[in-house]
Amino acid sequence: MHESARPLPATDDHRTRRRLSYAPPVTWLPTDLTPLLARLSGPDRRTREAAAEHLADLLRSGALHQDQAEHVISRLAEVAVAEHPGADASAARYAIGEATACYRPPLELVRRLTALPTDEPAILEDVLDILACTYDPAAEDIIRTHRADPRAEVRAAAEQALTELPGRVPGPTPQRYVTWAYADQWVRDLSAVLATFTTTFEQDRGYPCGEHTLGAAAGQAELVAMTAGELHDVMPSDLLTWCRRVREVSLPDVGAGYFLHPPDLIVAHALVEGVQWIIDGDGSRERVVVFGSDGGGTLYALNPTGTAVHRLPPGEMHDGVYRTDDPRAGVVAPHLVGFLDLLRAAVHEHVRTGAAPEL
C-alpha cells in the first residue's frame, strides 16, 4: 500500500496514465467488504485513511466485480462529501479516481462529488476527471459549467473532460466503451450460438469441427505485460478491459476463421514481430496495436485512443510499418465495441445461413 492516500497531481499526463495503467496484483482480497467500508467512518483518522488506501488498491487492480466496485465507489463518494473533511475526503476522492483505471463509475454514484468545495483547483480537476470517466452524456452539462471558470487550470480540465465523454469523438457514431458486463454478455451470446453450430457441424459439413475457444480472463502477469515499458502509453484501455474478461477468442470454422489474440501475441505484435505503424492517407504514420486476425491473413488493429479499428489485409511491412494499396484496407469500426458487435453479428449470420462473413 501507499504510505498515504495523497491525491496525485491532476495533470493531463496523470489522467492518461490512470486510464492505461494496470496495478500489481493485490495480495489480500477480503470476502466481505463490510468491515473495510465500516472503517471509513471509524473514530481514528489513520484507520479511516488506511481503509481508503486499501479500497484504492482493490479498485486500481480490478480485483472487484462491477457490483462490488459500484458499492465501494458509492460509499467513498459519501465519505468524500458528507463526512470527515480534509485528509479523509482527499483519500476517498483519490480512491474513486483510482477506480477509473478499471471501472466506469455510474454518474448517479459520483454526481455528489460536485458538492465538494470549489476553491481548490486540484479538487475540481479530480472531480471533472471522474465525471468524464462515467462516459455518460448527462455529465456534459455539469462539466460545461466549468468552462467559464476564471482559473485556467480548471478551464483546461473541463475541456479535457468534455473530449473524453461519449460522442465527443469525431464522426457520426458515438463512442462506446467495453465494460465487464458487455464482455460477459458477448461471451454468453456466442457460447449459445456456437453450442448448436459445433454440435451439428460434422453432420452438416462432412468433416470434424475445429476447436472454438472463448477464453477466460487473462492472468495478472499477462495484463501487466500489456502495459509494460513503451506499451504503457500505447495499449488501448478498452483492449485491457476486454482481456480482463476474455483472454482469447478462436473461431476457426466461422468463414475463413476469426481470431482475437491472447495477450502474449498482442504484446509480441506491438513490440517486435508485427505491424506497429500504418500509413494514413496523408502519408503520416499512425501507431496501432494489432489484436485480431482472420484466416486469410487480414489483421485488425486499434489505435491507442481506441477510436478506430483498422482492417489490414495482407500488404508490405518494413520495420513494423504497414503499407498497402488494397482497397479493403481502412477503418472497419469506430471502436472495439463496434468491431465486437460486427463479429458477433457475423457469427450469428454464418450459423443461420452458412454465408461467409467479411469484416
C-alpha positions as a printed Julia matrix, in Angstrom:
359×3 Matrix{Float64}:
   0.0     0.0     0.0
   0.96    3.63   -0.31
   2.34    5.4     2.73
  -0.52    7.87    2.48
  -3.53    8.46    0.3
  -2.26   11.64   -1.3
  -4.06   12.66   -4.5
  -1.74   12.61   -7.47
  -1.36   15.82   -9.48
  -4.34   16.23  -11.78
  -2.39   16.77  -14.99
  -3.34   15.52  -18.44
  -0.45   13.04  -18.24
  -1.74   11.69  -14.94
  -5.22   11.24  -16.34
  -3.88    9.35  -19.35
  -1.69    7.12  -17.21
  -4.6     6.25  -14.96
  -6.69    5.12  -17.94
  -3.96    2.83  -19.24
  -2.18    1.58  -16.17
  -2.51   -1.81  -14.55
  -1.62   -2.26  -10.9
   0.3    -5.18   -9.42
  -1.97   -7.9    -8.06
  -3.33   -7.31   -4.58
  -2.13   -9.79   -2.0
  -5.35   -9.93    0.03
  -8.91   -9.79   -1.27
 -11.5    -9.7     1.52
 -14.5   -11.95    1.05
 -16.67   -9.4     2.85
 -16.04   -5.7     2.24
 -18.39   -4.58    5.02
 -15.74   -4.29    7.79
 -13.41   -2.38    5.48
 -16.17    0.02    4.45
 -17.19    0.45    8.08
 -13.66    1.61    8.94
 -14.18    4.6     6.63
 -16.4     6.01    9.39
 -14.27    4.92   12.34
 -13.18    7.31   15.12
  -9.47    7.2    14.25
  -8.28    9.29   11.28
  -5.39    6.98   10.4
  -7.71    3.98   10.38
 -10.07    5.82    8.04
  -7.24    6.78    5.69
  -5.84    3.24    5.72
  -9.26    1.87    4.77
  -9.49    4.31    1.85
  -5.96    3.3     0.77
  -6.85   -0.36    0.8
 -10.01    0.27   -1.2
  -7.97    2.31   -3.7
  -5.62   -0.66   -4.15
  -8.54   -3.04   -4.73
 -10.2    -0.71   -7.23
  -6.98    0.06   -9.09
  -6.18   -3.63   -9.5
  -9.59   -4.52  -10.96
  -9.95   -7.24   -8.33
 -13.61   -6.47   -7.55
 -16.68   -7.41   -9.54
 -18.56   -4.49  -11.08
 -21.36   -4.53   -8.49
 -18.82   -4.64   -5.65
 -16.88   -1.76   -7.18
 -20.01    0.34   -7.54
 -20.93   -0.29   -3.89
 -17.45    0.79   -2.8
 -17.47    3.88   -5.04
 -20.86    4.93   -3.68
 -19.63    4.68   -0.09
 -16.41    6.54   -0.89
 -18.4     9.34   -2.51
 -20.5     9.65    0.64
 -17.34    9.86    2.72
 -15.74   12.42    0.4
 -18.7    14.78    0.61
 -20.61   14.24    3.85
 -18.15   13.0     6.42
 -14.69   13.79    7.78
 -13.18   16.76    5.89
  -9.56   17.31    4.97
  -7.31   14.3     4.52
 -10.19   11.82    4.75
 -12.11   13.45    1.9
  -8.9    13.63   -0.1
  -8.19    9.92    0.43
 -11.74    8.96   -0.56
 -11.63   11.14   -3.67
  -8.29    9.66   -4.65
  -9.66    6.11   -4.27
 -12.58    6.92   -6.58
 -10.13    8.31   -9.11
  -8.1     5.11   -8.96
 -11.25    3.11   -9.72
 -11.46    4.69  -13.18
  -8.48    2.62  -14.35
 -10.7    -0.48  -14.41
 -14.31    0.59  -13.93
 -16.82    3.02  -15.42
 -18.49    4.57  -12.34
 -22.19    5.32  -12.96
 -22.89    9.05  -12.92
 -25.51    8.74  -10.18
 -22.85    7.38   -7.82
 -20.32   10.17   -8.31
 -22.55   13.16   -9.07
 -22.49   14.08   -5.38
 -18.78   14.92   -5.71
 -19.86   18.17   -7.36
 -20.82   19.33   -3.84
 -17.16   19.38   -2.82
 -15.56   22.8    -2.2
 -14.53   24.52   -5.42
 -11.93   26.89   -4.0
  -9.11   24.4    -4.65
  -8.48   23.82   -8.38
  -6.98   20.38   -7.73
 -10.26   19.17   -6.22
 -12.26   20.41   -9.2
  -9.82   18.89  -11.67
 -10.16   15.49   -9.99
 -13.95   15.73   -9.94
 -14.1    16.71  -13.62
 -11.83   13.8   -14.49
 -14.06   11.36  -12.58
 -17.19   12.75  -14.26
 -15.55   12.23  -17.66
 -14.82    8.62  -16.77
 -18.53    7.9   -16.37
 -18.84    8.23  -20.16
 -22.38    9.41  -19.51
 -23.62   12.21  -21.82
 -25.7    13.52  -18.91
 -22.43   14.67  -17.31
 -21.83   17.14  -20.14
 -23.9    19.98  -18.71
 -22.2    19.62  -15.33
 -18.76   19.78  -16.9
 -19.62   22.68  -19.22
 -20.39   24.96  -16.29
 -16.67   25.0   -15.51
 -15.55   26.15  -18.96
 -16.07   29.73  -17.78
 -14.11   29.3   -14.54
 -11.63   32.17  -14.01
  -8.82   29.69  -13.33
  -7.01   28.45  -16.43
  -6.26   25.02  -14.99
  -9.94   24.39  -14.25
 -10.99   25.52  -17.74
  -8.39   23.18  -19.24
  -9.62   20.29  -17.09
 -13.2    20.95  -18.22
 -12.19   20.93  -21.89
 -10.25   17.72  -21.39
 -13.2    16.1   -19.63
 -15.55   17.04  -22.46
 -13.31   15.36  -25.03
 -13.48   12.1   -23.08
 -17.26   11.8   -22.89
 -19.12    9.51  -25.34
 -19.92   11.19  -28.6
 -17.04   13.63  -28.32
 -15.02   11.54  -30.75
 -15.26   12.98  -34.32
 -17.63   11.06  -36.57
 -21.31   10.16  -36.69
 -21.1     7.16  -34.36
 -20.97    7.86  -30.6
 -18.03    6.36  -28.8
 -18.81    3.22  -26.8
 -16.59    1.5   -24.29
 -16.01   -2.09  -23.28
 -17.31   -2.95  -19.82
 -17.12   -6.23  -17.94
 -20.88   -6.59  -18.33
 -20.59   -6.14  -22.11
 -17.77   -8.68  -22.36
 -19.65  -11.23  -20.26
 -22.82  -10.83  -22.34
 -20.83  -11.12  -25.58
 -19.38  -14.44  -24.43
 -22.79  -15.72  -23.36
 -24.28  -14.8   -26.74
 -21.56  -16.55  -28.73
 -21.46  -19.56  -26.43
 -25.15  -20.14  -27.05
 -24.97  -19.92  -30.83
 -21.73  -21.93  -31.06
 -23.21  -24.74  -28.98
 -25.67  -25.54  -31.76
 -23.15  -24.82  -34.52
 -20.49  -27.2   -33.23
 -22.95  -29.96  -32.35
 -24.21  -30.33  -35.92
 -21.07  -29.16  -37.73
 -19.64  -32.54  -38.8
 -23.03  -33.79  -39.92
 -23.65  -30.63  -41.94
 -20.14  -30.17  -43.38
 -18.81  -33.7   -43.6
 -15.6   -33.04  -41.66
 -14.77  -32.51  -37.97
 -15.26  -29.15  -36.33
 -12.18  -27.24  -35.21
 -11.63  -26.13  -31.64
 -13.6   -22.98  -30.92
 -12.39  -21.01  -27.91
 -13.98  -18.25  -25.88
 -11.17  -17.87  -23.38
 -11.46  -16.98  -19.71
  -9.86  -13.89  -18.19
  -6.2   -13.17  -18.82
  -3.76  -13.69  -15.97
  -2.29  -10.92  -13.85
   1.18  -11.24  -15.4
  -0.26  -11.1   -18.91
  -2.16   -7.9   -18.14
   0.89   -6.28  -16.58
   2.94   -7.15  -19.69
   0.38   -5.38  -21.89
   1.28   -2.01  -20.34
   4.96   -2.58  -19.58
   7.65   -0.27  -20.92
   6.84    1.55  -24.13
   3.38   -0.05  -24.26
   2.34    1.99  -21.21
   1.07    4.87  -23.37
   0.16    2.77  -26.42
  -2.14   -0.03  -25.27
  -5.83    0.93  -25.72
  -7.65    0.86  -22.4
 -10.63   -0.94  -23.94
  -8.36   -3.78  -25.02
  -7.15   -4.13  -21.44
 -10.71   -4.19  -20.15
 -11.63   -6.83  -22.72
  -8.66   -9.06  -21.84
  -9.51   -8.82  -18.16
 -12.64  -10.8   -19.02
 -11.83  -12.6   -22.29
  -8.25  -13.71  -22.85
  -8.68  -15.15  -26.34
 -11.29  -15.96  -28.99
 -10.75  -18.59  -31.7
 -13.45  -19.23  -34.31
 -11.69  -21.35  -36.96
 -14.85  -22.55  -38.72
 -16.68  -19.25  -39.0
 -15.99  -18.29  -42.6
 -12.24  -18.32  -43.15
 -11.77  -18.14  -39.38
 -11.66  -15.22  -36.94
  -9.29  -14.84  -34.02
  -8.94  -12.34  -31.17
  -5.39  -12.69  -29.97
  -4.22  -13.59  -26.45
  -2.12  -11.02  -24.55
   1.24  -12.61  -25.34
   0.58  -12.37  -29.08
  -0.76   -8.81  -28.76
   2.43   -7.81  -26.95
   4.67   -9.59  -29.45
   2.96   -7.86  -32.39
   3.11   -4.49  -30.67
   6.82   -4.69  -29.88
   8.82   -6.76  -32.33
   7.0    -9.2   -34.58
   4.18   -7.37  -36.31
   2.54   -4.22  -37.56
   3.13   -1.27  -35.25
   2.5     1.66  -37.59
   0.24    2.25  -40.57
   0.49    4.95  -43.22
  -2.54    7.23  -43.31
  -3.98    8.73  -46.47
  -1.99   11.93  -45.97
   1.26    9.98  -45.69
   1.61   10.35  -41.92
   2.22    7.39  -39.62
  -0.3     6.22  -37.04
   0.55    3.9   -34.15
  -1.68    0.84  -33.89
  -1.97   -2.3   -31.77
  -2.93   -5.5   -33.62
  -5.44   -7.51  -31.6
  -7.07   -9.88  -34.11
  -6.87  -11.6   -37.47
  -8.77  -13.79  -39.89
  -7.77  -17.0   -41.65
  -6.93  -15.13  -44.84
  -4.14  -13.06  -43.34
  -6.09   -9.89  -42.61
  -5.18   -8.18  -39.34
  -7.34   -5.97  -37.14
  -5.73   -3.16  -35.17
  -6.79   -0.43  -32.74
  -5.23    2.99  -32.42
  -4.07    3.87  -28.87
  -7.13    6.03  -28.14
  -9.46    3.19  -29.11
 -11.31    5.38  -31.62
 -10.69    3.36  -34.79
 -10.4    -0.32  -35.69
  -8.35   -0.73  -38.86
  -8.68   -3.63  -41.31
  -5.22   -4.5   -42.64
  -5.31   -7.04  -45.49
  -2.01   -8.68  -46.46
   0.42   -5.97  -47.5
   4.0    -4.77  -47.27
   5.63   -4.38  -43.86
   9.09   -2.98  -43.16
  10.43   -2.19  -39.69
   6.93   -2.5   -38.25
   5.41   -0.06  -40.78
   2.5    -1.4   -42.84
   1.71   -0.23  -46.36
  -0.81   -1.43  -48.92
  -2.79   -0.29  -51.95
  -5.51   -2.84  -51.21
  -8.87   -1.03  -51.28
 -10.1    -3.29  -48.46
  -7.74   -1.55  -46.03
  -9.39    1.05  -43.84
 -11.43    1.7   -40.73
 -13.95   -1.09  -40.2
 -15.38    0.1   -36.86
 -15.22    3.28  -34.76
 -14.2     1.46  -31.58
 -13.61   -2.02  -30.16
 -17.26   -2.45  -29.15
 -18.29   -1.7   -32.73
 -15.95   -4.38  -34.04
 -17.11   -6.91  -31.46
 -20.71   -6.17  -32.4
 -19.87   -6.81  -36.06
 -18.11  -10.06  -35.23
 -20.99  -11.28  -33.09
 -23.5   -10.45  -35.83
 -21.3   -12.19  -38.42
 -21.18  -15.36  -36.33
 -24.96  -15.38  -35.92
 -25.47  -14.84  -39.65
 -22.97  -17.55  -40.59
 -24.61  -20.08  -38.29
 -28.07  -19.15  -39.57
 -27.35  -19.05  -43.33
 -23.89  -20.51  -43.9
 -22.82  -17.28  -45.6
 -19.12  -16.49  -45.28
 -18.8   -13.24  -43.29
 -16.42  -10.47  -44.25
 -15.32   -7.97  -41.64
